[in-house]
Amino acid sequence: MATSDVSVSSKTAYEWVKGYRARIDAETAYKELERIRSKHDGELHPAAVLEAARSTRSPLHPAFDWDDQHAAEQYRMAEASRMILCVRVIQIGDGNESVRAFVYAPTVDQHDDQPVAGGYYVTPRALLEDEQLYLATLERARRQLKSFRDRYKFLNELSNVFEVIDELPD
C-alpha cells in the first residue's frame, strides 16, 4: 500500500523523515505511538511498540515485517553493517590515533551523480581517492548535519553549532 509523505489533521501535519520507508501513514503511526506512550507513564519504549504491533488489529501491524525468515535476514544484515563500522585501526605512534577501518560509501547514480538507495563500505583512503564517492559522502554529511540541526533545534544551547551548519556551502 502506498502512503503519502504528509498526513494533515486539522492544524497539525505528520510526515515521515525523508528516506524512511513506511507501510502506514505518519498520522496513524503518531496517534498509535502516543496511545502507547500514554499507557506507559509517558515513556515510549521499542519493546512496548513491538508488543502492541503484534496484534493484527493494531494500526502499527502492517509497518513491521512479520515474516520471521526475512526479518531475521534483515537483522543479520544490520549486524553485519554494524560489525563493518565498528572495526577500528590504530596508527601506533603519534597519539595512537584510532580511525574506522571502513566507511560507508553511498551508491551514486551513474547518470546524474545523485545518491540512490543502497551503498557499501570502503577504506577511508579509497573514499578519499574517488572523487565521485568523496563528493557523495560530503553531501551525505551535509544532509546528516542538517538532520541533526532539525532533530535538536529546540536546544538553545546548540544555537552556535546550528549557525555553523546553516553556513555550510551547498
C-alpha positions in Angstrom: 0.0 0.0 0.0 1.5 3.4 -1.0 1.4 6.1 1.6 1.7 9.8 1.2 4.6 11.6 2.8 2.5 14.0 4.7 -0.8 13.5 6.6 -2.8 16.5 7.6 -5.2 16.6 10.6 -6.9 19.9 11.3 -4.0 22.2 12.1 -1.3 19.5 12.6 0.5 17.7 9.9 2.5 14.5 10.2 5.3 13.2 8.0 8.0 10.6 7.9 11.6 11.6 8.0 12.9 11.7 4.4 14.1 8.3 3.3 12.1 6.3 5.8 10.1 3.7 4.0 6.8 3.2 5.8 3.9 0.9 5.1 1.5 3.1 7.1 0.9 6.9 7.1 2.7 9.1 9.6 -0.5 10.3 11.3 -1.7 6.7 12.0 1.7 5.9 13.5 1.8 9.1 15.6 -1.6 8.5 17.1 -0.9 4.9 18.0 2.6 5.7 19.4 1.0 8.5 21.5 -1.6 6.0 22.8 1.2 3.5 23.7 3.3 6.2 25.3 0.4 7.5 27.5 -0.4 3.9 28.5 3.3 3.6 29.8 3.5 6.7 32.0 4.7 9.0 29.2 7.6 6.7 28.2 7.8 5.2 24.7 9.9 2.0 24.5 10.5 0.0 21.3 9.5 -3.2 23.2 6.1 -1.7 24.0 5.6 -0.6 20.4 6.5 -4.1 19.1 4.2 -5.8 21.6 1.3 -3.5 20.6 2.0 -4.1 16.9 1.9 -7.9 17.2 -1.9 -7.9 17.1 -3.2 -8.0 13.5 -5.8 -5.4 14.6 -3.1 -2.9 15.6 -2.7 0.1 13.2 1.1 -0.5 13.5 1.0 -4.1 12.5 1.5 -3.5 8.7 4.6 -1.4 9.5 6.5 -4.5 10.6 8.0 -7.5 8.7 6.2 -10.5 10.3 8.0 -13.0 8.0 10.5 -14.3 10.6 12.9 -15.7 8.0 13.0 -12.4 6.1 13.1 -10.3 9.3 16.0 -12.5 10.7 17.9 -12.0 7.4 17.4 -8.2 7.6 18.6 -8.2 11.2 21.7 -10.2 10.3 22.4 -7.6 7.6 22.1 -4.8 10.1 24.5 -6.8 12.4 27.0 -7.2 9.5 26.8 -3.4 8.8 27.4 -2.6 12.5 30.4 -5.0 12.6 31.9 -3.4 9.5 31.5 0.1 11.0 32.9 -0.9 14.4 36.3 -2.1 13.3 38.9 0.5 14.0 42.6 0.8 13.0 45.1 2.2 15.5 48.1 4.0 14.0 50.8 3.3 16.5 53.0 6.3 17.1 52.0 10.0 17.4 49.0 9.8 19.8 47.9 6.3 18.7 45.1 7.7 16.5 42.2 5.3 16.1 40.1 5.6 12.9 37.4 3.5 11.3 38.8 0.7 9.1 35.8 1.0 6.8 33.4 3.9 6.0 30.0 3.9 4.2 30.1 4.8 0.6 26.8 5.9 -0.8 25.8 4.4 -4.2 25.7 7.1 -6.8 23.6 7.1 -9.9 25.9 7.0 -12.9 23.8 9.4 -15.0 23.3 12.3 -12.6 25.8 11.7 -9.7 22.9 11.7 -7.2 22.9 9.3 -4.2 20.5 6.4 -4.6 19.3 3.7 -2.1 21.9 1.3 -1.0 25.6 1.6 -0.5 28.7 -0.3 0.5 31.8 0.1 2.6 35.4 1.1 1.6 38.5 2.1 3.4 38.8 5.9 4.2 41.7 6.1 1.8 39.7 4.6 -1.1 36.9 7.0 -0.5 39.2 10.0 -0.4 40.8 8.9 -3.7 37.5 8.5 -5.6 36.2 12.0 -6.4 32.6 10.8 -7.0 32.5 8.9 -3.7 34.1 11.7 -1.9 31.5 14.3 -3.2 28.6 11.9 -2.5 29.9 11.4 1.1 30.4 15.1 1.6 26.8 15.7 0.5 25.6 12.9 2.8 27.4 14.5 5.7 25.8 17.9 5.0 22.3 16.2 5.0 23.1 14.4 8.3 24.3 17.7 9.9 21.1 19.4 8.8 19.1 16.5 10.1 21.0 16.8 13.4 20.0 20.5 13.5 16.4 19.7 12.8 16.4 17.0 15.5 17.8 19.2 18.2 16.7 22.7 17.2 14.8 23.0 20.5 18.1 23.0 22.4 19.1 26.7 22.5 22.5 25.8 23.9 23.4 24.5 20.5 22.4 27.6 18.5 26.1 28.4 17.7 26.5 24.9 16.2 23.3 25.3 14.2 24.6 28.6 12.8 27.8 26.9 11.5 25.7 24.1 10.0 23.5 26.8 8.2 26.6 28.4 6.8 27.9 25.3 5.1 28.1 25.7 1.3 25.7 23.6 -0.8 
